[in-house]
Amino acid sequence: MPKTWFITGASSGLGFEMTQRLLAHGHTVVATVRRRGALTQLEQTYRERLDVVLLDLVEPESTSLAIGDAFRRHGRIDVIVSNAGYGLFGAAEELTNGEIDRQIATNLTGSIHLIRAALPLLRKQGGGRIVQVSSEGGQIAYPGFSLYHATKWGIEGFIEAVAQEVAPFGIDFIIAEPGPTGTNFGANLVCADPMTAYDETPAGAVRRAISDGSFEIRGDAARTVAAILSAAASEAPPLRLALGSTAYSSISQALSKRLSALEAQRDVANSADRQDL
């Protein structure tokens, strides 16, 4: 059955692939972009089912207005996809205050404002689904991506709590966690000015791998989107959806290490409990 979707960051990468695929299968898409003309060809082909909206997530009032207007125009939004974001690379010491603020405002607080603006409207219509495009980087960390990871770990923690708050209203969430995927993520990667002090560190090694193309990318954008849409169409999707063999392996290893470390600390943890004397 055709649905109405609201997708941020629809002009490129996974957002574009998702928008294109949904339109081809008869759905209606409210697609947000940051510049006019970004979806001209799709507009010409699907003018009756594609609603393009200009939006920059760093402006909370604009976000609230855009999603409110979308609900008014279409009557109902079935699925909201919080996809807009970008990568910031640099050792923490290399980053500028402006780079840090922009990364957080786009990837973290931008997504938070979008979700908060949508919740009362989803409650009013009796429910709905929110898909947050995160990353394997919401569960693991690479050196040089500290601020990017801060935003992804942050939004996952936010959703973990909000999902429990709004479940009684028929609103649920999917956190999509793709591994390195063949999109234009690398082309849009913002890189801080490097410091020579980090040349021979793990952050420097990752920087070289990115610049020389040896950073392994296994994920396929089309297959990643297909998996997200399949989960979004299911009656009871998982809260977290690891996508790609790299993401599955990396997240599994990280969780296993944490569990082992936690088990080693069991006695210390138990000793912190209050005990009646």
N, C-alpha and C positions, 0 to 999 in steps of 0.2 A: 504494500500500500504506500503510495507517495506521501512523503513527509516534508515539512518545512524545516530547513536547517539555517543556523546562524553561525558563520565561520569567520574568525579573525585571521588576518595574515593570509588572505586568499590569493594574492598576486603571484606567489612563487612557492617552490618547494612542496611540502606535503599539503599545505593549504590549497594550492592550485590544483594539484593532482586530485584531491578530494572533491573540490568544487566541480571540476570537469567530469569526474566519474558520476557524481550524484545527478548532475544535470542530464547526462546521457541516459540515466536510468529513470528519468521522469520526475525527479524530486525538484522542489523549489529551494533556492539557496539565496540567503541574504549574505553577501560576501563583502567584508570590509577590506579596504586597501588604503594606503597612505598617499597615493598619487592618482590623479585622474588619468584615464586611458589605459590603466594597467590590465583591464580585462575586456578590451574593445572587441576582440574577435568572438569571445564567448557571448558578449552582450548581443552581438549581431545574430548569432545562431539561436540563442535562448532568451530573447528579449522579454518573453512573457513569464519566464520562471527564474530569471536572474535579476536580483535587486542589489546593485552595487552601491556601497556606502563608504564615504571618506571617513576614516577614523585613525587617530593616533592614540594608542593606549596610555600614553603618559598624561593625558588630559581626562581626569575622572568624570568631570561634568559632561564632556562630549561622549564618553562611553555610556553613561546613564541615559543621555538623550537618544543616542543611536539605537540602543536596544529597546528603549521604550517606544520609539517611533516604529521600529520593526514589528513589535507585537501589535501595535495599533493598525499598521497597514495590512498585516497578514492574518490577524485574528488569533493565530496560535503559532508558537515556535516549538517544535517537538524536540530538537536536539541543538544544543549550543556547543560549538567547538572552539575552545580557547587555544589557538594555535600560534598567534603572533609572538615573535621573539627572535633573538639573535644571540650569537656567541661573542664573548669577550675573552681574549687570551692575553695572559701576562702574569708573571709572578706577582703576588699581592703587593710587594714593595714597588713594583714598576707601574702600577695603575695610578691614574690621576683621580682626584675627587670627582671630576665631571664624568669620567668613564664609569666609575662605580655607581654614581647616582643614576645615570641613564640606564645602566644595566638593570638595576633594581626596579626602577620606575617602569620599565617595559616588561621584563620577564616575570617579576614578582607582584608588585603592587598593581600593575596594569591588569594582570589576570585576576587578582583579588577584587578589584573594583568591578570588573566585568561580571564575575560570579555574584557578587553582592547585589548588583543592579538587576540581575536576572532572577534571583530567588523569589522576590515578592510576586513577580509576574508568573513564574512557574507555579507557585503556590495557588495563585488565583485561578489558573486554568486546570488545576488538579494534578499537576505533576509534570515530569519531563526528565530529560537526561542531559548531563553536562560531561563533555569529553575534554579533558585537559591534556594537551600534548606536552609531555615532560621529556624525559630522556633516561637512558641508563644512568646518566649523570645525576639523577635524583636519588640514586641508591649507592653509587660509587663515586670516586673522584680521581681525576687525572691532575698531575702537577701542571700549573699554568692556567687552570680554569677555575680558580677558587671562587671568583664572584659569580660565574655562570652556575657552578654547583650550589652556591649559597641560594640562588634564586630557585633552582629546581628542587633542592631539598626543602626549601621554605614553602613552596607552593604545594608540595606533596603533604607536608605536615598540616598545612591549612585545610586542604581537602579532606584529609583523614578525619579531622574533627568535624568539619561542616557536613560531611556525608552522614555522620551520626545524628547531627542536629535536624536535618531535613528529611531523613528517611520516612518519618511518619506522614509527610506530605506527598509521598509518591515521587520524590526527586532523588535520582541516584547519579553516581559518578563513575567514570572510567578514567584512570590515569594511564595514558599510553607512554611506554618507556622504550622507544627505539634505540638501538645501538647506532654506531656511525653509519649513515645512510647516504646514498648517492643523490643528494639534492644540491642546492646552491648554498648550503650552510657555510661551507668553506669560503666561498666567494664573498659572502656578507660578514665574515668573521672580522671583528674589530681587534686589532693587535696593538698593545701598548708599546711604547718605545722601549726597546730592550736595554738592559744594563749588562755590561760585560761580566759583572760578578756572577751572573747566573748562566754563563755560557756552558760551563761544564757541570751543571746540575741536572736533575731530572726535568726541570722546567725547560732548560736549554735543549735537552734531547728531544722533547716533544715539539719544541719550536722548529727544530731542524727537520723533524719528520713531517710536519705540516708543510713547511716551505719546499721540501724536495719531493713531496708526493708519496713518501713511504708510509705515512700514517694509514693503516689498513682500514678500508671501507668496504664492508661486505653487504650491508643492507641495500635492498632494492626499494625505491620509493613506491612504485606501483603495488608491489606485494605488501609493503608495510601499510599502505592506505587500505588495501583490500581487507587486511586483517582487522584494522580499526573499525571499518564499516561493518564487517561481519559481527564483531563484538557488540557494536552499537545497535545492531538489529536483533540481538538475542534478548530473551526475556529476563535473564539474570546474569549479566556480564560480570566478570571479575573486577574488583576495585582497581587492581594493578595489572597491566598487560605488558609483559616483556616481549619485545619484538626483535627478532633476529637472533642468530646463534651467538653473536658476540655479546649482546645484551644478556641473554640467558646465562651464558657462561660467566660473565663478569659479575652479575648480580648474585648468582649462586655461590661463587667463590667468596664474595664479600660477606654474604650472610652466614656462610659456614664458619668463616674466621671470627665473626662477631659472636656466634654461638659458642665456639670453643673458648674464646676469651671470657665470655660471661660465665660459662660453667667453671672455669678456673677460679673465678672470683666468688663462687657460691657462698663459701664460708664468710667472706668479708661482707657480702651483701646481707646475709642473714644476721650477722652481728650488729648491723645498723638498725634492726628492728627494735622497737621498744619492748622491753621485757619487765614484767612485774617482779619486784624483788621480794 
